[in-house]
């Protein structure tokens, strides 16, 4: 009996050791993701400050620097960092669905993570209307995937954990990170890995707090709707934000699929030249806006929310155009922050229809509506805006606006932008013959 008991103890110790090894992988990975997210945030601020300084020296520098920056970013992406283009969230979603190690490695790897960081910074340095939060998701997924080599069976869960930790650390919004992982990344609740994913998010969040301190992304907003007339802004923001957000998604997805025309073939054959024209368009938008639409849009929105000063009347429209051109150019860069900035601009415009209504509250409604219209993840949208502004008085209005925007957006674009684009990466990574019937083509 003693030999049998010893064998039982050995097996038990091995099982316990494997469990603690998996937990340690998730925790260490979360800490690394949090540190990288903080570093990217700091460097992104410096890159935007450098571009702003350049414009103070010569305002028309954007007409030269922005197109050249777009061209260089797209060239480096194609030549050295394939699959690093765009926000990176579709790549992380696709990597979870792939089963082969080599196929995943094409979408999430340390090489891609390095390229994503460098090229996102390059985009901000040349004035592109891009964000750093989406790239942080792909970087987080790549870091966790690297840790996953020590636990191959847990790779899908690790990729999900890395993506969720990236959102949590980038925005200092741990709850939004978890909701994003469930609603957008997996669209299912995985009970076997849920506690480990939460552990990774906590580790990333604590790392961010240790390095940056406790803060709300857009500061603390006490704005709230008051009388019955103010509440009419909820459906207005929901419909407008959903339509405009769905239009943005539709444009990006159609361009990713490719246009069956002479122009479409020219874009496919000469992507660097197309990126140059996109850069020129962004520079022109910047000049027309008084240099307010470059970069993430974070500073402009935070100032408007805190000071109660309306954004320029053309801010939302020009930011929309600049973000669209950046998104279809093929350069790496996210749409999280720019989308929130566009929504704030739309909210500022809509507030003019409601005389005496609190500007900050309607801007928040515009932010959540446009963001929900783009990603078609209403729960993530209202949770992330609530956490970023520390405004719990607006939870119910934000929920309502997000749901209205979600339904409206689907009239324009049948699927959220991230999952639609993910199908394209699945098709290119695995090949049509290995995909389910509804994923055998690049999405419409």
For each residue, the residues with C-beta under 8 A, 3 or more apart:
1: 4 5
2: 5 6
3: 6 7
4: 1 7 8
5: 1 2 8 9
6: 2 3 9 10
7: 3 4 10 11
8: 4 5 11 12
9: 5 6 12 13
10: 6 7 13 14
11: 7 8 14 15
12: 8 9 15 16
13: 9 10 16 17
14: 10 11 17 18
15: 11 12 18 19
16: 12 13 19 20
17: 13 14 20 21
18: 14 15 21 22
19: 15 16 22 23
20: 16 17 23 24
21: 17 18 24 25 150 151
22: 18 19 25 26 151 154 196
23: 19 20 26 27 196 199
24: 20 21 27 28
25: 21 22 28 29 147 148 150 151 154 158
26: 22 23 29 30 144 158 161 196 197 199 200 203
27: 23 24 30 31 199 200 203
28: 24 25 31 32 147 203
29: 25 26 32 33 143 144 147 158 161 162 165 200 203
30: 26 27 33 34 161 165 199 200 201 202 203 204 207
31: 27 28 34 35 203 204 207
32: 28 29 35 36 143 147
33: 29 30 36 37 136 139 140 143 144 162 165 166 169 200 203 204 207
34: 30 31 37 38 165 168 169 203 204 205 206 207 208 211
35: 31 32 38 39 207 211
36: 32 33 39 40 113 117 136 139 140 143
37: 33 34 40 41 136 139 140 166 169 170 204 208
38: 34 35 41 42 169 207 208 211 212
39: 35 36 42 43
40: 36 37 43 44 117 120 121 132 135 136 139 170
41: 37 38 44 45 132 170 212
42: 38 39 45 46
43: 39 40 46 47 117 121
44: 40 41 47 48 120 121 124 132 296
45: 41 42 48 49
46: 42 43 49 50
47: 43 44 50 51 121 122 124 125
48: 44 45 51 52 124 125 294 295 296 299
49: 45 46 52 53
50: 46 47 53 54 125
51: 47 48 54 55 65 124 125 126 127 294 295
52: 48 49 55 56 291 294
53: 49 50 56 57
54: 50 51 57 58 61 65
55: 51 52 58 59 61 62 291
56: 52 53 59
57: 53 54 61
58: 54 55 61
59: 55 56 62 287 291
60: 63 64 287
61: 54 55 57 58 64 65
62: 55 59 65 66 127 282 283 286 287 291 294
63: 60 66 67 280 283 284 287
64: 60 61 67 68
65: 51 54 61 62 68 69 126 127
66: 62 63 69 70 126 127 128 279 280 282 283 286
67: 63 64 70 71 275 276 277 279 280 283
68: 64 65 71 72 126 276 279
69: 65 66 72 73 122 123 125 126 127 128 279
70: 66 67 73 74 123 126 128 275 276 278 279 282 326 329 331
71: 67 68 74 75 272 273 275 276 279
72: 68 69 75 76 122
73: 69 70 76 77 119 122 123 126 128 275 329 331 332
74: 70 71 77 78 85 271 272 275 329 330 331
75: 71 72 78 79 272
76: 72 73 79 80 81 115 119 122
77: 73 74 80 81 82 84 85 115 119 330 331 332
78: 74 75 82 271 272 330
79: 75 76
80: 76 77 115
81: 76 77 84 111 112 114 115 116 119 332
82: 77 78 106
83: 91 106 107 112 425
84: 77 81 88 112 115 116 119 138 332
85: 74 77 330 331 332
86: 90 91 134 327 330 332 333 421
87: 90 131 134 135 137 138 333 334 335 336 418
88: 84 91 92 116 134 135 137 138 139 141 332 334
89: 92 93 134 137 138 163 184 185 334 418
90: 86 87 93 94 417 418 419 420 421 422 424 425
91: 83 86 88 94 95 107 108 112 138 141 422 425
92: 88 89 95 96 107 108 137 138 141 159 162 163 185
93: 89 90 96 97 184 185 418 419 422
94: 90 91 97 98 107 422 423 425 426 429
95: 91 92 98 104 107 108 141 145 159
96: 92 93 156 159 160 185 186
97: 93 94 422 426
98: 94 95 103 104 107 426 429 430
99: 103
100: 103 104 430
101: 104 105 152 155
102: 105 106
103: 98 99 100 106 107 429 430
104: 95 98 100 101 107 108 145 155 159
105: 101 102 108 109 145
106: 82 83 102 103 109 429
107: 83 91 92 94 95 98 103 104 112 425 429
108: 91 92 95 104 105 112 113 138 141 142 145 159 162
109: 105 106 112 113 142 145 146
110: 113 114 142 143 146
111: 81 114 115
112: 81 83 84 91 107 108 109 115 116 138 142
113: 36 108 109 110 116 117 138 139 142 143
114: 81 110 111 117 118
115: 76 77 80 81 84 111 112 118 119 332
116: 81 84 88 112 113 119 120 135 138 139 142 332
117: 36 40 43 113 114 120 121 135 139
118: 114 115 121 122
119: 73 76 77 81 84 115 116 122 123 331 332 333
120: 40 44 116 117 123 124 130 132 135 332 333 334
121: 40 43 44 47 117 118 124 125
122: 47 69 72 73 76 118 119 125 126
123: 69 70 73 119 120 126 128 130 326 331 332 333
124: 44 47 48 51 120 121 127 128 130 132 295 296 333
125: 47 48 50 51 69 121 122
126: 51 65 66 68 69 70 73 122 123 279
127: 51 62 65 66 69 124 282 283 286 294 295
128: 66 69 70 73 123 124 279 282 294 295 326 329 331 333
129: 282 285 293 294 295 296 297 319 322 323 325 326 338
130: 120 123 124 295 296 323 326 331 332 333 334 335 338
131: 87 134 135 296 333 334 335 336 337 338 339
132: 40 41 44 120 124 135 136 170 296 334 337
133: 136 137 166 167 170 171 334 336 337
134: 86 87 88 89 131 137 138 333 334 335 336
135: 40 87 88 116 117 120 131 132 138 139 332 333 334
136: 33 36 37 40 132 133 139 140 166 167 169 170 334
137: 87 88 89 92 133 134 140 141 162 163 166 167 170 334
138: 84 87 88 89 91 92 108 112 113 116 134 135 141 142 163 166
139: 33 36 37 40 88 113 116 117 135 136 142 143 166
140: 33 36 37 136 137 143 144 162 163 164 165 166 169 204
141: 88 91 92 95 108 137 138 144 145 159 160 162 163 166
142: 108 109 110 112 113 116 138 139 145 146 162
143: 29 32 33 36 110 113 139 140 146 147 162
144: 26 29 33 140 141 147 148 158 159 161 162 165 200
145: 95 104 105 108 109 141 142 148 149 155 158 159 162
146: 109 110 142 143 149
147: 25 28 29 32 143 144 150 151 158
148: 25 144 145 151 152 154 155 158 159
149: 145 146 152
150: 21 25 147
151: 21 22 25 147 148 154 155 158
152: 101 148 149 155
153:
154: 22 25 148 151 157 158 193 196
155: 101 104 145 148 151 152 158 159
156: 96 159 160
157: 154 160 161 190 192 193 196 197
158: 25 26 29 144 145 147 148 151 154 155 161 162
159: 92 95 96 104 108 141 144 145 148 155 156 162 163
160: 96 141 156 157 163 164 181 185 186 190 193 197
161: 26 29 30 144 157 158 164 165 181 193 196 197 200 201
162: 29 33 92 108 137 140 141 142 143 144 145 158 159 165 166 200
163: 89 92 137 138 140 141 159 160 166 167 180 181 185
164: 140 160 161 167 168 177 178 180 181 185 197 200 201
165: 29 30 33 34 140 144 161 162 168 169 177 200 201 203 204 205
166: 33 37 133 136 137 138 139 140 141 162 163 169 170 177 204
167: 133 136 137 163 164 170 171 173 176 177 180 181 384
168: 34 164 165 171 172 173 174 176 177 178 201 204 205 208
169: 33 34 37 38 136 140 165 166 172 177 204 205 207 208
170: 37 40 41 132 133 136 137 166 167 336
171: 133 167 168 176 177 217 336 384 387 388
172: 168 169 205 208 209 212 214 215 216 217 387
173: 167 168 176 177 217 383 384 387 388
174: 168 177 178 201 202 205
175: 178 179 383 387
176: 167 168 171 173 179 180 380 383 384 387 388
177: 164 165 166 167 168 169 171 173 174 180 181 201 204 205
178: 164 168 174 175 181 182 197 198 201
179: 175 176 182 183 379 380 383 384
180: 163 164 167 176 177 183 184 185 377 380 384
181: 160 161 163 164 167 177 178 184 185 186 197 201
182: 178 179 185 186 187 188 189
183: 179 180 187 377 379 380
184: 89 93 180 181 187 375 377 380 416 418
185: 89 92 93 96 160 163 164 180 181 182
186: 96 160 181 182 189 190
187: 182 183 184
188: 182
189: 182 186 194
190: 157 160 186 193 194 197
191: 194
192: 157
193: 154 157 160 161 190 196 197
194: 189 190 191 197 198
195: 198 199
196: 22 23 26 154 157 161 193 199 200
197: 26 157 160 161 164 178 181 190 193 194 200 201
198: 178 194 195 201 202
199: 23 26 27 30 195 196 202 203
200: 26 27 29 30 33 144 161 162 164 165 196 197 203 204
201: 30 161 164 165 168 174 177 178 181 197 198 204 205
202: 30 174 198 199 205 206
203: 26 27 28 29 30 31 33 34 165 199 200 206 207
204: 30 31 33 34 37 140 165 166 168 169 177 200 201 207 208
205: 34 165 168 169 172 174 177 201 202 208 209
206: 34 202 203 209 210
207: 30 31 33 34 35 38 169 203 204 210 211
208: 34 37 38 168 169 172 204 205 211 212
209: 172 205 206 212 213 214
210: 206 207
211: 34 35 38 207 208
212: 38 41 172 208 209 215
213: 209
214: 172 209
215: 172 212
216: 172 219 220 387 388 389 390
217: 171 172 173 298 387 388 389
218: 221 298 301 302 305 388 389
219: 216 302 305 306 389 390
220: 216 389 390 391
221: 218 305 306 360 364 389 390 391 394
222: 391 393
223: 305 358 359 360 361 363 364 391 394
224: 358 361 391 393 394
225: 230 231 233 234 357 358 361 394 397
226: 230 357 358
227: 230 231
228: 231 232
229: 232 354 357
230: 225 226 227 233 354 357 358 361 362
231: 225 227 228 234 397
232: 228 229 235 236 354
233: 225 230 236 237 350 351 353 354 357 361 362 365
234: 225 231 237 238 365 397 400 401 404
235: 232 238 239 401 404
236: 232 233 239 240 350 353
237: 233 234 240 241 346 347 350 362 365 366 369 401 405
238: 234 235 241 242 365 369 400 401 402 403 404 405 408
239: 235 236 242 243 404 405 408
240: 236 237 243 244 346 350 366 369
241: 237 238 244 245 343 346 365 366 368 369 370 371 372 373 401 405 408
242: 238 239 245 246 369 372 373 404 405 406 407 408 409 411 412
243: 239 240 246 247 373 408 409 411 412
244: 240 241 247 248 320 342 346 370 373
245: 241 242 248 249 339 343 369 370 371 372 373 374 405 409
246: 242 243 249 250 373 374 408 409 410 411 412 413
247: 243 244 250 251 412 413
248: 244 245 251 252 320 323 324 327 339 342 373 374 417
249: 245 246 252 253 373 374 375 376 409 412 413 416 417 420
250: 246 247 253 254 412 413
251: 247 248 254 255 324 328
252: 248 249 255 256 324 327 328 417 421
253: 249 250 256 257 413 415 417 420 421 443 444
254: 250 251 257 259 444
255: 251 252 258 259 267 328
256: 252 253 328 421 424 442 443
257: 253 254 424 442 443 444
258: 255 264 267 268 442
259: 254 255 263 264 267
260: 264
261: 264 265
262: 265 266
263: 259 266 267
264: 258 259 260 261 267 268
265: 261 262 268 269
266: 262 263 269 270 274
267: 255 258 259 263 264 270 271 274
268: 258 264 265 271
269: 265 266
270: 266 267 273 274
271: 74 78 267 268 274 275 330
272: 71 74 75 78 275 276
273: 71 270 276 277
274: 266 267 270 271 277 278 329 330
275: 67 70 71 73 74 271 272 278 279 329 330 331
276: 67 68 70 71 272 273 279 280
277: 67 273 274 280 281
278: 70 274 275 281 282 325 326 328 329
279: 66 67 68 69 70 71 126 128 275 276 282 283 325 329
280: 63 66 67 276 277 283 284
281: 277 278 284 285 321 322 325
282: 62 66 70 127 128 129 278 279 285 286 294 322 325 326
283: 62 63 66 67 127 279 280 286 287
284: 63 280 281 287 288
285: 129 281 282 288 289 293 318 319 321 322 325
286: 62 66 127 282 283 289 291 292 293 294 322
287: 59 60 62 63 283 284 291
288: 284 285 314 318
289: 285 286 292 293 312 314 315 318 319
290: 312
291: 52 55 59 62 286 287 294
292: 286 289 300 311 312 315 318
293: 129 285 286 289 297 315 318 319 322
294: 48 51 52 62 127 128 129 282 286 291 322
295: 48 51 124 127 128 129 130 298 299
296: 44 48 124 129 130 131 132 299 337 338 341
297: 129 293 300 301 319 337 338 340 341 342 344
298: 217 218 295 301 302 337 341
299: 48 295 296 302 303
300: 292 297 303 304 311 315 341 344
301: 218 297 298 304 305 311 340 341 344 363 367
302: 218 219 298 299 305 306
303: 299 300 306 307 309
304: 300 301 307 308 309 310 311 344 348 359 360 363
305: 218 219 221 223 301 302 308 344 360 363 364 389
306: 219 221 302 303
307: 303 304
308: 304 305 359 360
309: 303 304
310: 304 313 348 351 352 359
311: 292 300 301 304 315 316 344 345 348 363
312: 289 290 292 315
313: 310 348 349
314: 288 289 317 318
315: 289 292 293 300 311 312 318 319 341 345 348
316: 311 319 320 342 343 344 345 346 348 349 366
317: 314 320 321 345
318: 285 288 289 292 293 314 315 321 322
319: 129 285 289 293 297 315 316 322 323 338 341 342 345
320: 244 248 316 317 323 324 342 345
321: 281 285 317 318 324 325
322: 129 281 282 285 286 293 294 318 319 325 326 338
323: 129 130 248 319 320 326 327 335 338 339 342
324: 248 251 252 320 321 327 328
325: 129 278 279 281 282 285 321 322 328 329
326: 70 123 128 129 130 278 282 322 323 329 331 333 338
327: 86 248 252 323 324 333 335
328: 251 252 255 256 278 324 325
329: 70 73 74 128 274 275 278 279 325 326
330: 74 77 78 85 86 271 274 275
331: 70 73 74 77 85 119 123 128 130 275 326
332: 73 77 81 84 85 86 88 115 116 119 120 123 130 135
333: 86 87 119 120 123 124 128 130 131 134 135 326 327
334: 87 88 89 120 130 131 132 133 134 135 136 137 337 338
335: 87 130 131 134 323 327 338 339 374 417
336: 87 131 133 134 170 171 339 340 371
337: 131 132 133 296 297 298 334 340 341
338: 129 130 131 296 297 319 322 323 326 334 335 341 342
339: 131 245 248 323 335 336 342 343 370 371 374 375
340: 297 301 336 337 343 344 367 370 371 385 388
341: 296 297 298 300 301 315 319 337 338 344 345
342: 244 248 297 316 319 320 323 338 339 345 346 370
343: 241 245 316 339 340 346 347 363 366 367 368 369 370 371
344: 297 300 301 304 305 311 316 340 341 347 348 363 366 367
345: 311 315 316 317 319 320 341 342 348 349 366
346: 237 240 241 244 316 342 343 349 350 366 369 370
347: 237 343 344 350 351 362 363 364 365 366 367 369
348: 304 310 311 313 315 316 344 345 351 352 359 362 363 366
349: 313 316 345 346 352
350: 233 236 237 240 346 347 353 354 362 365 366
351: 233 310 347 348 354 357 359 362 363
352: 310 348 349
353: 233 236 350
354: 229 230 232 233 350 351 357 362
355:
356:
357: 225 226 229 230 233 351 354 361 362
358: 223 224 225 226 230 361 362
359: 223 304 308 310 348 351 362 363
360: 221 223 304 305 308 363 364
361: 223 224 225 230 233 357 358 364 365 394 397
362: 230 233 237 347 348 350 351 354 357 358 359 365 366
363: 223 301 304 305 311 343 344 347 348 351 359 360 366 367
364: 221 223 305 347 360 361 367 368 385 389 391 394 398
365: 233 234 237 238 241 347 350 361 362 368 369 394 397 398 401
366: 237 240 241 316 343 344 345 346 347 348 350 362 363 369 370
367: 301 340 343 344 347 363 364 370 371 385
368: 241 343 364 365 371 372 381 382 385 398 401 402 405
369: 237 238 240 241 242 245 343 346 347 365 366 372 373 401 402 404 405
370: 241 244 245 339 340 342 343 346 366 367 373 374 405
371: 241 245 336 339 340 343 367 368 374 375 381 384 385
372: 241 242 245 368 369 375 376 377 378 381 382 401 402 403 405 406 409
373: 241 242 243 244 245 246 248 249 369 370 376 405 406 408 409
374: 245 246 248 249 335 339 370 371 409 416 417
375: 184 249 339 371 372 380 381 416 417 418
376: 249 372 373 406 409 410 413 415 416 417
377: 180 183 184 372 380 381 406 416
378: 372 381 382 399 402 403 405 406
379: 179 183 382 383 402
380: 176 179 180 183 184 375 377 383 384
381: 368 371 372 375 377 378 384 385 398 402 405
382: 368 372 378 379 385 386 395 398 399 401 402
383: 173 175 176 179 379 380 386 387
384: 167 171 173 176 179 180 371 380 381 387 388
385: 340 364 367 368 371 381 382 388 389 398
386: 382 383 389 390 391 392 394 395 398
387: 171 172 173 175 176 216 217 383 384 390
388: 171 173 176 216 217 218 340 384 385
389: 216 217 218 219 220 221 305 364 385 386 394
390: 216 219 220 221 386 387
391: 220 221 222 223 224 364 386 394
392: 386 395
393: 222 224
394: 221 223 224 225 361 364 365 386 389 391 397 398
395: 382 386 392 398 399
396: 399 400
397: 225 231 234 361 365 394 400 401
398: 364 365 368 381 382 385 386 394 395 401 402
399: 378 382 395 396 402 403
400: 234 238 396 397 403 404
401: 234 235 237 238 241 365 368 369 372 382 397 398 404 405
402: 238 368 369 372 378 379 381 382 398 399 405 406
403: 238 372 378 399 400 406 407
404: 234 235 238 239 242 369 400 401 407 408
405: 237 238 239 241 242 245 368 369 370 372 373 378 381 401 402 408 409
406: 242 372 373 376 377 378 402 403 409 410
407: 242 403 404 410 411
408: 238 239 241 242 243 246 373 404 405 411 412
409: 242 243 245 246 249 372 373 374 376 405 406 412 413
410: 246 376 406 407 413 414
411: 242 243 246 407 408
412: 242 243 246 247 249 250 408 409
413: 246 247 249 250 253 376 409 410 416 417 420
414: 410 444
415: 253 376 419 420 443
416: 184 249 374 375 376 377 413 419 420
417: 90 248 249 252 253 335 374 375 376 413 420 421
418: 87 89 90 93 184 375 421 422
419: 90 93 415 416 422 423
420: 90 249 253 413 415 416 417 423 424 443 444
421: 86 90 252 253 256 417 418 424 425 443
422: 90 91 93 94 97 418 419 425 426
423: 94 419 420 426 427 439 441 442 443
424: 90 256 257 420 421 427 428 442 443
425: 83 90 91 94 107 421 422 428 429
426: 94 97 98 422 423 429 430 435 439
427: 423 424 430 431 432 435 439 440 441 442
428: 424 425 442
429: 94 98 103 106 107 425 426
430: 98 100 103 426 427 434 435
431: 427 434 435
432: 427 435 440 441
433:
434: 430 431
435: 426 427 430 431 432 439 440
436: 439 440
437: 440
438:
439: 423 426 427 435 436
440: 427 432 435 436 437
441: 423 427 432
442: 256 257 258 423 424 427 428
443: 253 256 257 415 420 421 423 424
444: 253 254 257 414 420
